[in-house]
Amino acid sequence: MGEITYIRGDATAPSVKGVKLIAHVCNDLGGWGKGFVVAVSRRWPEPEAAYRAWHRGRASNDFGLGAAQFVQVEPSVWVANMVGQRGIRSGSKGVPVRYEAIDAALGRLAEKALELKASVHMPRIGCGLAGGKWPRVEPLINERLVRRGVAVTVYDHGEN
C-alpha cells in the first residue's frame, strides 16, 4: 500500500507526468471566491463556470453534499469540484466541513482517478475555510484513494 506524498507548493501546478486530477472542497451554497478556488480560477475559468452552472441547475442534477463534478481544463488535467461543506460560516451547528460528504466525494474521485489512470493533487481539503481537522480527513483519503492504488499528493502552500 502506498501513502500520501506531502510537498510544499501549488496544487494547481502538479509537476508529474500523466493525467492529473486536482481536487478541492466546495460549499453547498454555490459560493465561489475564497480559499483554494481563487488559485483554481486564476489558472482556469472552466471549474468556476461549471460549478456555478451545476449549482444553478441543482433542482434537476446531482448537486449536493457528497457530489463531485469533474471538469477537464487541459488535455491531461482535470479539476474535481467536491461538495463537502454545508454553508460557509461557523455557527451554532459548528464548522461548515462535513466529513461524511468529503468521504462520499472522495469515493467518486477514486472512481474517476482509476478510470483516467490519474494521480490526485490537492491542498489539505476541508481544513481551510471549511474548518475541518486534517487528522479526520487524512484517513478518508487513505481509505478511499491510497488503498485503491491512487497516487495522492497533498500540497502545503506558503507558511505553517
C-alpha positions in Angstrom: 0.0 0.0 0.0 1.3 3.5 -0.9 0.9 6.6 1.2 0.1 10.2 0.7 3.0 12.4 -0.5 3.3 15.8 1.2 5.1 18.6 -0.6 5.3 22.4 -0.3 4.0 24.0 -3.5 1.0 24.9 -5.6 -1.6 22.2 -6.0 -2.8 23.8 -9.2 0.6 23.2 -10.8 1.5 19.5 -10.3 4.8 18.7 -12.0 4.3 15.0 -12.6 3.8 13.1 -15.8 0.4 11.6 -16.8 -3.1 12.6 -16.2 -3.7 14.7 -13.1 -6.9 15.3 -11.1 -6.8 18.4 -8.9 -9.3 18.0 -6.1 -10.8 20.6 -3.7 -13.8 21.0 -1.5 -16.7 23.4 -2.3 -19.7 24.6 -0.3 -23.3 23.7 -1.0 -24.4 27.3 -1.4 -23.0 28.0 -4.8 -20.4 30.4 -3.4 -17.0 30.5 -5.0 -14.4 33.2 -4.3 -12.3 32.5 -1.2 -9.7 30.0 -0.4 -8.2 27.5 -2.8 -10.8 28.2 -5.5 -9.1 31.6 -6.1 -5.9 29.8 -7.2 -8.0 27.5 -9.4 -9.8 30.4 -11.1 -6.6 32.2 -11.7 -5.4 29.3 -13.9 -8.7 28.2 -15.5 -12.2 29.8 -15.8 -13.9 26.5 -16.5 -14.2 24.9 -13.0 -15.9 28.0 -11.5 -18.3 28.3 -14.5 -19.1 24.6 -14.3 -19.7 24.7 -10.5 -21.9 27.8 -10.8 -24.0 26.2 -13.6 -24.1 22.9 -11.6 -25.4 24.8 -8.5 -28.0 26.8 -10.6 -29.3 23.5 -12.1 -29.4 21.7 -8.7 -33.2 21.0 -8.9 -32.5 18.7 -11.8 -29.0 17.3 -11.2 -26.9 15.6 -8.5 -25.5 18.8 -6.9 -25.4 18.4 -3.1 -23.3 17.3 -0.2 -21.0 14.4 -1.3 -21.3 15.1 -5.0 -18.3 15.6 -7.3 -18.1 17.3 -10.6 -15.1 16.7 -13.0 -14.0 19.5 -15.3 -11.3 19.0 -17.9 -9.1 22.1 -18.1 -6.2 20.8 -20.1 -5.6 17.7 -22.2 -4.2 15.9 -19.1 -5.5 18.0 -16.3 -9.0 17.8 -14.6 -10.4 19.7 -11.6 -12.7 17.9 -9.2 -15.3 20.2 -7.5 -16.3 18.2 -4.5 -19.2 19.4 -2.3 -18.0 18.8 1.2 -19.1 21.7 3.2 -22.5 22.9 4.4 -22.7 26.7 4.1 -19.7 28.9 4.6 -19.8 30.1 8.2 -19.1 28.6 11.5 -22.0 28.9 13.9 -24.3 27.1 16.4 -24.0 23.9 14.2 -20.2 24.1 14.2 -17.9 24.4 11.3 -19.0 24.0 7.7 -17.0 20.9 6.9 -19.0 17.7 6.5 -16.7 14.7 6.8 -19.3 12.2 5.5 -19.8 14.4 2.4 -16.0 14.6 1.8 -15.8 10.8 2.2 -18.6 10.3 -0.4 -17.0 12.7 -2.8 -13.6 11.0 -2.3 -15.2 7.7 -3.4 -16.4 9.4 -6.6 -12.9 10.9 -7.0 -11.3 7.5 -6.7 -13.6 6.1 -9.4 -12.7 8.9 -11.8 -9.0 8.7 -11.0 -9.0 5.0 -11.7 -10.9 5.5 -14.9 -8.5 8.2 -16.1 -5.4 6.4 -14.7 -4.8 9.8 -13.0 -2.8 10.9 -10.0 -4.6 13.2 -7.5 -3.4 16.5 -6.2 -5.0 18.6 -3.5 -4.5 21.1 -0.7 -5.5 19.9 2.8 -9.1 19.7 1.7 -11.8 20.7 4.1 -9.2 22.2 6.5 -9.1 25.8 5.4 -12.3 27.9 5.3 -14.4 24.7 6.0 -12.8 24.4 9.4 -12.0 20.7 9.3 -9.2 18.9 11.0 -6.6 17.1 9.0 -6.5 14.1 11.4 -10.1 13.5 10.4 -9.7 14.0 6.6 -6.4 12.2 6.1 -7.8 8.7 6.9 -10.6 9.2 4.5 -8.1 9.9 1.7 -6.1 6.8 2.7 -9.2 4.7 2.7 -10.8 5.9 -0.5 -7.8 6.6 -2.7 -4.5 5.3 -1.5 -5.8 1.9 -0.6 -7.1 1.6 -4.2 -3.7 2.4 -5.7 -4.3 6.1 -6.5 -1.2 8.2 -6.1 -2.1 11.3 -3.9 0.0 14.4 -3.4 -1.1 17.0 -0.7 0.3 20.4 -1.1 1.1 22.8 1.7 1.2 26.4 0.2 3.2 29.1 2.0 3.6 29.1 5.8 2.6 26.6 8.5 
